[in-house]
């Protein structure tokens, strides 16, 4: 009998980009054949027939040869451009952004979620593996999460997890491990996991059982006791940087940080580009290779498993809901550690959190060079139409402006390096604003808010930025500064009362205020915010100087 492998993990399979289908262009209809010159036709008739066939053949070859060389443009929620076909995989499960709902609802501890919630958060404590536990917490608005303890075995062929020695009377559970539970359209695209409780006297090759099932369920990889699995999906809106953090990475931190790296991630709808882009973060949350649930056909066995992710809200880590009191600042510290090139958890023991913030915590702006300001621009919608004037205004206000034109393939370490050393960030409301997570406490986020997006700008970016210790400023676009005024009229309901459109639903609101709107910033009003930002930085530098002086005085004493 073959012995199970101990603590063995698979290597990722090559990308399946070759399986992508292409739409074939149909050739134009052949022109009607004319009678050949002269009687009989003979060689002339064949020549007339051959000419159209030759033309069609050349046209078809030209069409086929054109397809690989053409650039691929993918319209995402943040209007970023993808120039290489290799990035198609990054957007395969990113549904059109017109289906993306706005929800800024923060979770609270619900009595209905206990005691299962205590198992998920680790507050209930461990127990013997022989004592099977199967429960699901479905009391939350954003996600369903199930907890298993005992002998849990993956079965990729049926997209299920078998729990042997399950508690008596346990019923099968189904869960889609993604954090947009309130959005039915997107949840239907997420792979469903079925948790099957197996009684203690079943599934061991006993009489009446299909022997193939017995072999299939035998452990191929048995993971060490005390190393649980966390099962989640990278489908849905993955491909949009805001959702990658808010729906994925931050909930993963909330769920798995307490294990200190001793946890295995089992991923549904796995994308290799995702691992490449966020590997620096993932390797600080797990000491093990990631398991591709769909394509790793081996049976992995765990003593404990969590299916689904906890989520506290939009870009939120609520210390009151964390068993160890961690906050969004601890997640940010993890980002700084990952993208600053420090040793990973895989090569050394996990570093305790909170971690130190990046260097340059205090800058004397009176003596140093002009404070660095990054201006993130958009190309397709919510464009700053008078960008040169905005850049000039920033320069005149005493900043050193740098225009950032992000693309999907822009490396995150490069974005992190730019923002970790910046003093201020300016951006029109959109997914790219998510990068404020890379900024240091005490710096400034200035968000330009187009007409009709006030609530979304504050809820999705303003409040989270303040929780990180950033100074948050808003430039609210006036009706006459919006391109919608020229399209619909300055006194139209669309411009003067956006609530009328918003009441018709997210799709209508998005089509008008997000997809069809550009802005022209008033340099006078914008200049007032720039002066407020400069004053804040000056005060912050003064406070830093006072602390430094106090530290020096204490050292002398």
C-alpha positions as CSV (number, residue, x, y, z in Angstrom):
1,X,0.0,0.0,0.0
2,X,1.3,3.4,-1.0
3,X,2.3,5.6,2.0
4,X,1.0,9.1,2.1
5,X,3.5,11.9,1.5
6,X,4.3,14.0,4.5
7,X,3.9,17.8,4.2
8,X,4.4,17.9,0.5
9,X,3.0,20.7,-1.6
10,X,2.5,21.0,-5.3
11,X,4.1,23.5,-7.6
12,X,1.8,25.8,-9.6
13,X,0.9,24.5,-13.0
14,X,1.7,26.5,-16.1
15,X,-0.7,29.2,-17.0
16,X,-3.7,28.2,-19.1
17,X,-3.7,31.3,-21.2
18,X,-3.4,29.0,-24.2
19,X,-6.9,27.8,-23.7
20,X,-8.5,31.2,-24.3
21,X,-10.9,31.2,-27.2
22,X,-10.8,33.7,-30.0
23,X,-13.8,34.9,-32.1
24,X,-13.2,34.1,-35.7
25,X,-14.0,36.8,-38.2
26,X,-16.2,35.5,-41.1
27,X,-14.9,36.4,-44.6
28,X,-17.2,38.7,-46.7
29,X,-19.6,36.9,-49.0
30,X,-18.2,35.9,-52.4
31,X,-19.2,38.1,-55.3
32,X,-21.6,36.4,-57.8
33,X,-19.6,34.6,-60.6
34,X,-19.8,36.2,-64.0
35,X,-19.8,34.3,-67.1
36,X,-16.3,33.7,-68.5
37,X,-15.2,35.6,-71.6
38,X,-15.9,33.7,-74.6
39,X,-17.9,30.5,-75.1
40,X,-17.3,27.3,-73.2
41,X,-15.4,28.8,-70.3
42,X,-12.6,26.2,-70.1
43,X,-9.5,27.7,-68.6
44,X,-11.1,31.2,-68.3
45,X,-13.9,29.8,-66.1
46,X,-11.5,28.3,-63.6
47,X,-9.5,31.5,-63.6
48,X,-12.6,33.5,-62.6
49,X,-13.4,31.1,-59.8
50,X,-9.8,31.0,-58.5
51,X,-9.5,34.8,-58.2
52,X,-12.2,35.2,-55.5
53,X,-10.8,32.2,-53.7
54,X,-7.3,33.6,-53.7
55,X,-8.6,37.0,-52.4
56,X,-10.5,35.2,-49.5
57,X,-7.4,33.1,-48.7
58,X,-5.2,36.2,-48.5
59,X,-7.8,38.1,-46.4
60,X,-8.1,35.1,-44.0
61,X,-4.4,34.8,-43.6
62,X,-4.1,38.6,-43.0
63,X,-6.9,38.4,-40.4
64,X,-5.3,35.5,-38.5
65,X,-1.8,37.2,-38.5
66,X,-3.3,40.4,-37.2
67,X,-4.9,39.0,-34.1
68,X,-1.8,38.2,-32.0
69,X,-0.1,41.5,-32.8
70,X,-3.0,43.7,-31.8
71,X,-2.9,45.1,-28.3
72,X,-5.6,44.2,-25.9
73,X,-7.4,46.9,-24.1
74,X,-9.5,45.9,-21.0
75,X,-11.8,48.5,-19.4
76,X,-11.7,48.0,-15.7
77,X,-13.3,50.0,-12.9
78,X,-10.3,52.2,-12.6
79,X,-9.8,52.6,-16.4
80,X,-6.4,51.1,-16.5
81,X,-5.0,49.9,-19.8
82,X,-3.6,46.4,-20.4
83,X,-1.2,46.3,-23.3
84,X,-0.2,42.6,-23.5
85,X,-2.4,39.6,-24.0
86,X,-0.7,37.8,-21.1
87,X,-2.8,40.0,-18.8
88,X,-6.1,38.5,-20.1
89,X,-6.0,36.0,-17.3
90,X,-6.0,38.9,-14.8
91,X,-9.5,39.9,-16.0
92,X,-11.1,36.6,-16.8
93,X,-13.4,36.7,-13.7
94,X,-13.7,40.4,-13.4
95,X,-17.3,40.9,-14.4
96,X,-18.3,44.2,-16.1
97,X,-18.0,46.9,-13.5
98,X,-21.6,48.1,-14.2
99,X,-22.6,45.1,-12.0
100,X,-20.5,46.3,-9.1
101,X,-22.7,47.4,-6.2
102,X,-21.8,50.0,-3.7
103,X,-22.1,48.8,-0.1
104,X,-20.3,50.4,2.8
105,X,-21.7,48.4,5.7
106,X,-19.5,47.6,8.6
107,X,-19.9,44.4,10.5
108,X,-20.6,44.1,14.2
109,X,-20.4,41.1,16.5
110,X,-23.8,39.3,16.3
111,X,-25.1,37.1,19.1
112,X,-26.5,34.8,16.4
113,X,-23.0,34.0,15.2
114,X,-21.9,32.5,18.5
115,X,-20.5,29.9,19.2
116,X,-19.4,29.3,15.6
117,X,-17.8,32.7,15.4
118,X,-15.7,31.8,18.4
119,X,-14.3,28.8,16.6
120,X,-13.5,30.9,13.5
121,X,-11.7,33.6,15.5
122,X,-9.9,31.1,17.7
123,X,-11.6,32.4,20.9
124,X,-13.2,29.0,21.6
125,X,-9.8,27.3,21.9
126,X,-8.7,24.0,20.4
127,X,-9.8,20.6,21.1
128,X,-8.9,16.9,20.3
129,X,-9.1,16.2,16.6
130,X,-11.3,13.2,17.4
131,X,-14.0,15.6,18.5
132,X,-15.5,16.7,15.2
133,X,-16.9,20.2,14.8
134,X,-18.9,21.5,11.8
135,X,-20.6,24.8,12.0
136,X,-21.3,27.8,9.7
137,X,-21.7,31.4,10.6
138,X,-24.3,32.8,8.2
139,X,-25.4,35.8,10.4
140,X,-23.2,38.4,8.6
141,X,-24.2,40.6,5.7
142,X,-21.0,40.3,3.7
143,X,-19.9,36.7,3.9
144,X,-20.7,33.2,5.1
145,X,-17.9,31.3,6.9
146,X,-17.8,27.6,7.9
147,X,-15.5,26.0,10.5
148,X,-14.4,22.3,10.4
149,X,-12.4,20.4,13.0
150,X,-11.5,16.7,12.9
151,X,-10.4,14.8,9.8
152,X,-11.1,17.2,6.8
153,X,-10.1,16.0,3.3
154,X,-10.4,17.9,0.1
155,X,-12.1,16.4,-2.9
156,X,-11.5,18.6,-5.9
157,X,-13.3,16.3,-8.3
158,X,-16.6,17.2,-6.7
159,X,-15.6,20.6,-5.3
160,X,-16.2,19.4,-1.8
161,X,-14.6,18.9,1.6
162,X,-15.2,15.7,3.5
163,X,-15.3,15.8,7.2
164,X,-14.7,12.4,8.8
165,X,-15.8,11.8,12.4
166,X,-18.3,14.5,12.0
167,X,-20.6,15.3,14.9
168,X,-23.7,13.2,15.0
169,X,-26.6,14.6,13.0
170,X,-24.4,17.1,11.1
171,X,-25.9,18.1,7.7
172,X,-24.1,19.0,4.5
173,X,-23.2,22.7,4.1
174,X,-22.7,24.7,0.9
175,X,-20.7,28.0,0.9
176,X,-19.3,30.3,-1.8
177,X,-16.1,31.6,-0.1
178,X,-16.2,35.3,-1.3
179,X,-17.0,38.5,0.5
180,X,-19.8,39.9,-1.7
181,X,-22.7,37.8,-0.2
182,X,-25.1,40.7,-0.6
183,X,-24.5,40.9,-4.4
184,X,-26.3,37.9,-6.0
185,X,-25.1,38.5,-9.5
186,X,-21.4,38.3,-8.6
187,X,-21.9,35.4,-6.1
188,X,-23.4,33.2,-8.8
189,X,-20.0,33.4,-10.6
190,X,-18.1,32.1,-7.5
191,X,-17.4,28.3,-7.2
192,X,-19.4,26.7,-4.5
193,X,-17.8,24.4,-1.9
194,X,-19.9,21.5,-0.5
195,X,-18.9,20.3,3.0
196,X,-19.9,16.7,3.4
197,X,-20.0,15.3,7.0
198,X,-19.0,11.6,7.0
199,X,-20.1,9.4,10.0
200,X,-17.4,7.7,12.0
201,X,-18.3,4.3,10.6
202,X,-18.2,5.3,6.9
203,X,-15.6,6.1,4.3
204,X,-13.0,3.6,5.3
205,X,-13.4,1.0,2.6
206,X,-16.2,-0.9,4.4
207,X,-18.6,-3.3,2.7
208,X,-21.0,-1.6,0.3
209,X,-18.8,1.4,-0.4
210,X,-17.4,2.0,-3.9
211,X,-13.7,1.0,-3.7
212,X,-12.9,3.9,-6.1
213,X,-14.3,6.4,-3.6
214,X,-12.2,4.8,-0.8
215,X,-9.0,5.3,-2.9
216,X,-10.0,8.8,-4.0
217,X,-10.5,9.9,-0.5
218,X,-7.3,8.5,0.9
219,X,-4.9,11.2,2.0
220,X,-2.3,12.0,-0.6
221,X,-0.9,14.9,1.5
222,X,-1.4,15.0,5.2
223,X,-0.7,18.4,6.7
224,X,0.8,18.7,10.2
225,X,-1.7,18.8,13.1
226,X,-2.2,22.4,14.2
227,X,-1.7,23.8,10.6
228,X,-5.2,24.6,9.4
229,X,-6.4,25.5,5.9
230,X,-8.2,28.7,4.9
231,X,-10.3,28.2,1.8
232,X,-11.3,31.3,-0.3
233,X,-11.9,32.4,-3.9
234,X,-10.0,34.9,-6.0
235,X,-12.8,35.1,-8.5
236,X,-15.5,37.8,-8.6
237,X,-14.1,41.3,-9.0
238,X,-10.5,40.2,-8.7
239,X,-8.7,42.2,-11.4
240,X,-9.8,45.6,-9.8
241,X,-7.2,46.8,-7.3
242,X,-9.8,48.2,-4.9
243,X,-11.7,44.8,-4.7
244,X,-8.4,42.9,-4.5
245,X,-7.7,44.7,-1.3
246,X,-11.1,45.3,0.2
247,X,-12.8,41.9,-0.8
248,X,-9.6,39.8,-0.7
249,X,-6.4,40.7,1.0
250,X,-7.7,42.6,4.0
251,X,-10.3,39.9,4.8
252,X,-7.6,37.3,4.4
253,X,-5.5,39.2,6.9
254,X,-8.5,39.4,9.3
255,X,-9.1,35.6,9.0
256,X,-5.6,34.2,8.9
257,X,-3.3,36.7,10.7
258,X,-3.8,35.0,14.1
259,X,-2.1,31.8,12.9
260,X,1.3,33.5,12.6
261,X,2.1,32.0,9.2
262,X,1.2,28.4,10.3
263,X,-1.7,28.1,7.9
264,X,-2.2,26.8,4.4
265,X,-4.2,28.8,1.8
266,X,-6.5,26.7,-0.5
267,X,-7.6,28.9,-3.4
268,X,-10.6,28.5,-5.7
269,X,-10.5,30.2,-9.2
270,X,-6.8,30.6,-8.7
271,X,-4.8,33.0,-10.9
272,X,-1.1,32.8,-11.2
273,X,-0.8,36.5,-12.0
274,X,-2.5,37.2,-8.6
275,X,0.2,35.2,-6.8
276,X,2.9,37.1,-8.7
277,X,1.4,40.4,-7.9
278,X,0.6,39.9,-4.2
279,X,3.2,37.2,-3.3
280,X,5.1,39.6,-1.1
281,X,2.0,40.0,1.1
282,X,0.9,36.3,1.0
283,X,4.3,35.0,2.0
284,X,4.0,37.0,5.2
285,X,0.7,35.4,6.1
286,X,1.6,31.8,5.3
287,X,4.8,29.7,5.5
288,X,3.5,27.2,3.0
289,X,2.8,26.9,-0.7
290,X,-0.7,27.8,-1.9
291,X,-3.0,25.0,-3.0
292,X,-4.9,25.4,-6.3
293,X,-8.2,23.7,-5.3
294,X,-9.4,23.2,-8.8
295,X,-6.3,21.8,-10.5
296,X,-4.5,20.0,-7.6
297,X,-6.2,16.6,-7.9
298,X,-4.5,15.2,-4.7
299,X,-6.5,14.8,-1.5
300,X,-5.1,17.2,1.2
301,X,-5.9,16.3,4.8
302,X,-6.2,18.8,7.6
303,X,-7.1,18.7,11.2
304,X,-8.8,22.1,11.0
305,X,-10.3,24.2,8.2
306,X,-12.0,27.6,7.7
307,X,-14.0,27.9,4.5
308,X,-14.7,31.6,3.7
309,X,-13.2,34.9,4.9
310,X,-14.2,37.3,7.7
311,X,-14.7,40.9,6.5
312,X,-15.3,44.0,8.7
313,X,-16.2,46.5,6.0
314,X,-14.6,48.5,3.2
315,X,-10.8,48.6,3.7
316,X,-11.4,48.1,7.4
317,X,-9.8,46.0,10.1
318,X,-11.9,46.6,13.3
319,X,-9.7,46.0,16.4
320,X,-12.9,45.2,18.5
321,X,-13.6,42.3,16.2
322,X,-10.1,40.9,16.1
323,X,-9.1,38.4,18.8
324,X,-5.7,40.1,19.2
325,X,-6.8,43.7,18.7
326,X,-5.0,44.2,15.4
327,X,-6.1,47.1,13.2
328,X,-5.7,48.4,9.6
329,X,-2.4,49.9,10.7
330,X,-1.1,46.3,11.3
331,X,-2.1,45.4,7.8
332,X,-0.4,48.5,6.4
333,X,2.8,47.5,8.3
334,X,2.6,44.1,6.6
335,X,2.5,45.9,3.2
336,X,5.5,48.0,4.1
337,X,7.4,44.9,5.1
338,X,6.5,43.0,2.0
339,X,7.2,45.7,-0.6
340,X,10.3,47.2,1.1
341,X,12.2,44.0,0.5
342,X,12.5,42.8,4.1
343,X,12.9,39.0,4.8
344,X,9.8,36.9,4.3
345,X,8.1,34.6,6.8
346,X,9.1,31.7,4.6
347,X,12.8,32.4,5.1
348,X,12.7,33.5,8.8
349,X,10.4,33.4,11.8
350,X,7.4,35.7,11.4
351,X,8.1,39.2,12.7
352,X,5.8,40.4,15.5
353,X,3.3,43.1,14.6
354,X,2.9,46.0,14.7
355,X,5.9,46.6,12.5
356,X,7.9,49.8,12.1
357,X,6.6,52.3,9.5
358,X,8.9,53.2,6.6
359,X,11.9,55.5,7.1
360,X,11.5,59.2,6.9
361,X,8.8,59.5,9.5
362,X,9.5,63.2,10.1
363,X,10.6,65.8,7.6
364,X,11.4,69.4,8.3
365,X,9.7,71.0,5.3
366,X,11.3,74.4,6.1
367,X,14.7,73.0,5.4
368,X,14.2,70.0,3.2
369,X,13.2,70.0,-0.5
370,X,9.7,70.7,-1.5
371,X,7.2,68.1,-0.3
372,X,6.6,65.5,-2.9
373,X,3.0,65.3,-4.3
374,X,1.8,62.4,-6.5
375,X,-1.0,63.2,-8.9
376,X,-2.8,60.0,-10.1
377,X,-4.5,60.6,-13.5
378,X,-7.2,58.7,-15.4
379,X,-7.5,58.3,-19.2
380,X,-11.0,57.2,-20.1
381,X,-13.4,58.8,-17.6
382,X,-13.3,61.1,-14.6
383,X,-10.4,62.8,-16.4
384,X,-8.9,66.1,-15.1
385,X,-9.4,68.2,-18.3
386,X,-7.2,71.0,-17.1
387,X,-4.4,68.8,-15.7
388,X,-1.6,71.2,-16.7
389,X,-3.2,74.0,-14.7
390,X,-3.5,71.6,-11.7
391,X,0.1,70.7,-11.9
392,X,1.1,74.3,-12.1
393,X,-1.1,75.1,-9.1
394,X,0.6,72.4,-7.0
395,X,4.0,73.7,-8.0
396,X,3.1,77.3,-7.0
397,X,1.7,76.0,-3.7
398,X,5.2,74.8,-2.8
399,X,4.9,71.1,-3.8
400,X,7.1,69.0,-6.1
401,X,4.3,67.4,-8.3
402,X,4.8,64.1,-10.0
403,X,2.1,62.8,-12.4
404,X,1.4,59.0,-12.1
405,X,-0.2,57.2,-15.1
406,X,-0.7,53.7,-13.7
407,X,-1.2,50.7,-15.9
408,X,-2.2,47.2,-14.9
409,X,1.3,45.9,-15.3
410,X,2.9,48.7,-13.2
411,X,4.7,46.8,-10.4
412,X,3.3,47.3,-7.0
413,X,6.8,47.7,-5.4
414,X,7.3,50.7,-7.7
415,X,3.9,52.2,-6.7
416,X,4.7,51.5,-3.0
417,X,8.2,53.1,-3.3
418,X,6.7,56.2,-4.8
419,X,3.9,56.6,-2.2
420,X,5.9,55.6,0.8
421,X,8.2,58.5,0.2
422,X,5.5,61.0,-0.8
423,X,4.0,63.7,1.3
424,X,0.7,64.1,-0.5
425,X,-1.5,62.2,-3.0
426,X,-4.1,63.8,-5.4
427,X,-6.5,61.5,-7.3
428,X,-10.0,61.6,-8.7
429,X,-12.4,59.1,-7.1
430,X,-11.7,55.7,-8.5
431,X,-10.0,52.4,-7.7
432,X,-6.5,53.9,-7.9
433,X,-7.2,55.8,-4.7
434,X,-6.8,52.4,-2.9
435,X,-3.0,53.0,-3.1
436,X,-3.3,55.4,-0.2
437,X,-2.7,52.3,1.9
438,X,1.0,52.7,1.0
439,X,1.2,56.2,2.5
440,X,2.8,57.1,5.8
441,X,0.7,58.5,8.8
442,X,0.6,62.2,8.8
443,X,0.7,62.6,5.0
444,X,-2.2,64.0,2.9
445,X,-4.8,62.4,0.7
446,X,-6.6,64.9,-1.5
447,X,-9.5,63.2,-3.3
448,X,-11.3,65.0,-6.2
449,X,-14.9,64.0,-6.0
450,X,-17.0,64.3,-9.2
451,X,-20.7,65.2,-9.1
452,X,-22.9,62.5,-7.6
453,X,-20.1,60.5,-5.9
454,X,-19.9,62.4,-2.5
455,X,-21.1,59.5,-0.4
456,X,-19.0,56.8,-2.1
457,X,-15.8,58.9,-1.9
458,X,-16.2,59.4,1.9
459,X,-17.3,55.9,2.7
460,X,-14.8,54.0,0.6
461,X,-11.7,56.1,0.9
462,X,-12.1,59.1,3.2
463,X,-12.9,57.2,6.4
464,X,-10.3,54.4,5.9
465,X,-7.6,57.0,5.1
466,X,-8.4,58.8,8.4
467,X,-8.2,55.5,10.3
468,X,-4.6,55.1,9.0
469,X,-3.7,58.5,10.3
470,X,-3.7,60.4,7.0
471,X,-5.0,63.9,6.7
472,X,-8.0,63.6,4.3
473,X,-9.1,66.5,2.2
474,X,-11.9,66.6,-0.4
475,X,-12.3,68.7,-3.5
476,X,-16.0,68.5,-4.4
477,X,-16.6,69.3,-8.1
478,X,-19.2,72.0,-8.6
479,X,-22.0,71.4,-11.1
480,X,-20.5,73.9,-13.6
481,X,-17.1,72.1,-13.4
482,X,-18.5,68.7,-14.5
483,X,-18.7,67.7,-18.2
484,X,-22.3,66.5,-17.4
485,X,-23.4,70.2,-17.3
486,X,-22.5,70.5,-21.0
487,X,-24.2,67.2,-21.8
488,X,-27.4,67.5,-19.9
489,X,-27.6,71.2,-19.0
490,X,-26.4,73.0,-15.9
491,X,-29.9,73.2,-14.4
492,X,-30.8,69.6,-15.3
493,X,-31.8,67.1,-12.6
494,X,-28.8,65.0,-13.4
495,X,-26.4,67.8,-12.4
496,X,-28.4,69.5,-9.7
497,X,-30.0,66.5,-7.9
498,X,-27.9,63.3,-8.3
499,X,-30.1,61.5,-5.7
500,X,-32.8,61.1,-8.4
501,X,-30.5,59.1,-10.6
502,X,-29.0,57.2,-7.7
503,X,-32.4,56.1,-6.5
504,X,-32.8,54.2,-9.8
505,X,-30.0,51.8,-8.7
506,X,-26.3,51.4,-8.9
507,X,-26.1,50.7,-12.6
508,X,-27.8,53.9,-13.6
509,X,-25.7,55.9,-11.2
510,X,-22.5,54.4,-12.5
511,X,-23.4,54.9,-16.1
512,X,-24.0,58.6,-15.6
513,X,-21.6,59.7,-12.8
514,X,-18.7,57.3,-13.2
515,X,-18.6,56.3,-16.8
516,X,-19.6,59.6,-18.6
517,X,-18.1,62.3,-16.4
518,X,-14.9,64.4,-16.6
519,X,-14.0,67.3,-14.5
520,X,-12.4,70.8,-14.8
521,X,-11.0,71.8,-11.5
522,X,-11.3,75.4,-10.2
523,X,-7.7,76.4,-9.6
524,X,-8.8,79.0,-7.0
525,X,-10.7,76.6,-4.9
526,X,-8.2,73.8,-5.4
527,X,-5.4,76.2,-4.4
528,X,-7.1,76.7,-1.0
529,X,-7.0,73.0,-0.4
530,X,-3.3,72.9,-1.4
531,X,-2.5,75.6,1.1
532,X,-4.4,73.6,3.8
533,X,-2.4,70.5,2.9
534,X,0.9,72.5,3.1
535,X,-0.1,73.9,6.4
536,X,-0.8,70.4,7.8
537,X,2.5,69.1,6.6
538,X,4.3,72.1,8.2
539,X,2.5,71.5,11.5
540,X,3.3,67.8,11.3
541,X,7.0,68.6,10.7
542,X,6.9,71.0,13.7
543,X,5.4,68.2,15.9
544,X,8.1,65.8,14.7
545,X,10.8,68.3,15.4
546,X,9.5,68.7,19.0
547,X,9.5,65.0,19.5
548,X,13.0,64.8,18.2
549,X,14.2,67.6,20.4
550,X,12.6,65.9,23.4
551,X,14.3,62.6,22.6
552,X,17.7,64.4,22.2
553,X,17.2,66.1,25.5
554,X,16.3,62.9,27.2
555,X,19.4,61.2,25.7
556,X,21.6,64.0,27.0
557,X,20.2,63.7,30.5
